[in-house]
Amino acid sequence: MRLRSHPDFDSDPLPRSASLPGFALTPLTPAEVDEDFAAVTGAAHVLKNTFGPWPEGLTLTENLYDLAWHDREFAAARSFSWIVRDKAGLYIGCAYLFPEMGRRGAANGFVWLIDMADRVALLDQLQAELTDWFAATLPHPVAVTWHRPSV
């Protein structure tokens, strides 16, 4: 069964990878399960309450299923997820864009970064760079409501 794309992205899905001024976005797919699992479980205290109780109790197998879901959603242009890497290529977090189903021109954006000394400043920078990138990349305006860890 083929998933239907979100109407905002029917003909213009977002790129799987992108180079931003301070970061690189790379695909979040099952191939990155080990790297993703290490980052997610290592940042569990940062992620607490961002996505409900997740990633509490997350197993490698469950993470693989999550990444397969993200990959399928991206391929269907229903939602979009990327690994956020620093300019040296290190996995430092994730970015997500979830278009609102049943509504055009609106989406929820989520960003998180691993625990690091300058994490809050980097989150501000990442969110600003993603906002600019979406504005330049999307064929029509999409209002993004941003969400991120509160710690």
N, C-alpha and C positions, 0 to 999 in steps of 0.2 A: 504494500500500500504506500503510495506516494503522499507525503505530507504536503499540504498547501502552504505556499509561502505567505508571509504577511503582505498585504496589498501595498504597503509603503516600499517593499523591496522586491516586488514581482519581477521587474526587469533590470533592477540595479542592486544586486546584493553587494555587501561590503567586502573588501579584500580580506583574504585570509592572513596576510602579513602586511606590515607597514613600518616605515621608519619615521618616528617622530623626532623632534629636536633633541629630547633627552632620553628617549626610550625606544625600544624596538618591540613591536607586537608580532608574535609568532603563533602559529596554530595551536589550539588546545585540543589535542586528539588523543586517542588511546595509545599512540606510540610514545607519548610523554608520561605514561602512568607512574613510573617510578619517580621521576623528577617532580611531578605534580604532587604525588602523595607525600614526599618528603617536605615540600614547601608547605602544603596545607596542614599537615599534622604538626609541623614545627611552628606554625603560626596560629594554632588552635586558640590560644589565649587572646590573640588579636582579633580573630574572626568571631569569637563568641558573641552570639545574638545578632550578627549581621544577616545570617540566613537561617534564623531559628536556632535549633540546637546543633546544627551541622557546624563543624565536622566531628563532634563528640562521638566516639566509638567507631569512626569510619575505618573500614578495612580496605586493604589494597584492592580486593575484588569489587567492593562497592564503588571505590573510586574509579575503577576501570569502567563500570557501568555508567557512572556519571559522565566520564569523558566521552564514551560512545554516544550518550544522549546529546551532549554539547555538539559533537561532530555532526550528528544527524540533523540537529536543528539548524546548524550553520549551513550545511549543504542544501537544506530546504528553504533557506532564507526566512526562517521563523524567529530565530534569535542568534546572537553573535557573541562568541567568547574567544579571548586571546590570552596567551601567556604574556606577561609584561617582563621584558628583560632590560637590564641596564646596558649601557653601550659596550660593556665588555662581554655581553652575552649571557650573564648570569640571570637565572630565574629569580625575580624579586616579587612577583605577584600576578594578579589576573585582572582583566577588565571584561565586562559583560555589557551588552546592550540587549534589552528585552523589550521589543515593541509591544505596546498595549494591544492585546487581542480585541477585536471588535471596535477599534478606534484608530483613526488615521492621524499621523503627525505627532504622536506622543510615544515616549519610551521611557523605561527606567534604566539608568546606567548604574552599574556597581563597579567599584574599584577597591582592591585591597593590596597591601604590600606586606611582606614579611617584617618581622620586628627588627628594626634597625634604628640607629641613633637619630637620623634625620627623616624618619618615616612620615611624619605629619607634613613637613615641608614638601617632601617628594609626592605625597598624595595630592597636595594642592597643585603642584606642577603637572602631575599626570592628568588630573581632571581638567585643567586648563588646556593642555595639549590635545586631549581627546575631544574636548568641546570644539576647538579650532579645526581639528581633523574632520570631525563629523560635518561641520558647517561647510568645509571645502569639498568633501567627498560625496555627501548625499545629494541626490538630484533635486530634492525639495526639502523644505524645513521640517525638522523633527524636534520638538521640544523635549529635552532630556531632563528628567528629574533624577538628580544624583543621590546615591546612597553609598556609604562607606563605614568601616568600623568606627565606633565612637571612642575606642581606646587608643 
